[in-house]
């Protein structure tokens, strides 16, 4: 029995060492989790998304917007100013969420997606928000959207066809599904690096503070 005692001790040490190694490995894996815990889950939304900036930017802003939503239009200049200020540090993603309460929101979303098929999404996006008080009160919204299409350099006949296309329907529907999967039921809704801003922070000052915090002091 004494002859086998050293081997038993060695075996016991190995078991403890292996167990400690496994525990350390698990702890290391757990230590990594907080770095990715803010990643948004849910459905993917329309692909590719409408993006300003690089998806690899330090700060990622995902907005769910409705072109007929007054609060969205009011927030749009603040997002534009943030893009100008932070430049390569910032990426802005726009998701469609036309609300049923707004009579022309679905049509406006379709107009922006039709413009996107000709590479002019952001031009139409800015025009729709900038002239919201005009087209929401127009007698013939569709005709006004056709004029918008012409003003941003689109093939208007193609634009008219694309507004009714299944491709446009699919993209809007995909963004709506993503919104639902994230519990978003109002606009505007803003996520910064996966964290939703409270409604009380949807203003220029609070938005800038949130971006500054996400960037960190060294990169400002």
Secondary structure, 3 states (H helix, E strand, C coil): CHHHHHHHHHHHHHHHHHHHHHHHHHHHHHHHHHHHCCCCCCCCCCCCCEEECCCCCCEEEEEEECCCCHHHHHHHHHHHHHHHHHHHHEEEEEEECCCCCCCCHHHHHHHHHHHHCCCCHHHHHHHHHHCHHHHCCCCCHHHHHHHHHHHCCCCHHHHHHHHCCHHHHHHHHHHHHHHHHCCCCCCCEEEECCEECCHHHCCHHHHHHHHHHHHCCCCC
